[in-house]
Amino acid sequence: MYFVVSATHKPGRVQSGSEVQLAFADYLSSHPEHPDVVVHNAGPTHDEDVNTVDGFLLVVDASSIDSVRAFIADCPYSKAGTLAQTHIRMWDWRTGKPDG
């Protein structure tokens, strides 16, 4: 099943190129404790000034929403306490879907 994860950071908690942002990028590439989660698309979202990272958006393939919740709970942003809100929704991927 596909899921979309939309998260926002607490204001002023994440800077572009920060240690936690780099750790999150690494986590998206390698997360052996969550083998049932495949990250297809990921990237930061920005405030209106374009320079301020205010969250992230992910598209993942996972066995269940609980798997995605666990994946997000273990991510560097969660562990650093930067997340203000996280929304996880099942997604019916219709266009641009990878083969498989």
C-alpha positions in Angstrom: 0.0 0.0 0.0 1.1 3.5 -0.7 1.1 6.3 1.9 1.8 10.0 1.9 3.4 11.5 5.0 3.2 15.2 5.5 5.0 16.7 8.5 5.7 20.1 9.8 8.6 21.1 12.2 8.3 23.3 15.2 9.3 26.8 14.2 13.0 27.5 14.1 14.0 23.9 14.9 15.5 22.7 11.6 18.0 24.6 9.4 18.8 23.6 5.9 22.0 21.4 6.0 21.7 20.8 9.7 22.9 17.7 11.3 19.4 16.4 11.9 18.4 17.1 8.3 21.5 15.2 7.0 20.7 12.3 9.4 17.1 12.2 8.1 18.4 12.0 4.5 20.6 9.1 5.5 17.7 7.4 7.3 15.5 7.6 4.1 18.2 5.7 2.2 18.9 3.1 4.9 16.5 2.0 7.6 17.1 -1.8 8.2 14.9 -1.8 11.3 12.0 -1.0 8.9 12.5 -3.4 5.9 8.8 -3.2 5.0 8.9 0.5 4.3 10.2 1.6 0.8 10.6 5.4 0.3 9.7 6.4 -3.3 9.8 10.2 -3.0 11.0 12.5 -0.3 11.9 16.1 0.2 11.7 19.1 2.5 8.9 21.6 2.4 9.7 25.3 2.8 8.1 28.4 4.3 7.1 31.2 2.1 10.6 32.8 2.3 11.9 29.6 0.5 15.0 29.6 2.8 13.3 28.1 5.9 12.7 24.4 6.0 9.3 23.9 7.7 8.7 20.2 7.2 8.8 17.3 4.7 6.7 15.2 2.4 7.2 11.5 1.7 5.6 8.9 -0.5 6.2 5.4 0.8 5.2 1.8 0.1 4.5 -0.1 3.3 2.6 -3.2 4.6 0.4 -1.1 6.9 -0.1 2.4 8.3 1.3 1.1 11.6 4.6 0.3 9.8 4.7 3.9 8.6 3.9 5.2 12.0 6.8 3.2 13.5 9.1 4.4 10.6 8.3 8.0 11.4 8.6 7.5 15.2 12.1 6.2 14.7 13.3 8.9 12.3 15.9 11.5 13.4 13.4 14.3 13.4 11.1 12.5 15.8 14.0 11.6 18.0 15.2 15.2 18.0 11.8 16.4 18.9 11.4 18.7 15.9 8.1 17.5 14.6 5.0 19.7 15.4 2.5 17.7 13.3 2.6 14.5 11.2 -0.2 13.3 8.9 -0.1 9.8 7.3 -2.7 9.0 4.7 -3.2 6.0 2.4 -2.7 7.1 -1.2 -4.1 5.7 -4.4 -1.1 6.4 -6.7 -2.4 6.9 -10.2 0.1 8.7 -12.3 3.9 8.4 -12.4 3.8 5.2 -10.4 7.0 3.1 -10.5 6.8 -0.3 -12.2 6.2 -3.1 -9.9 
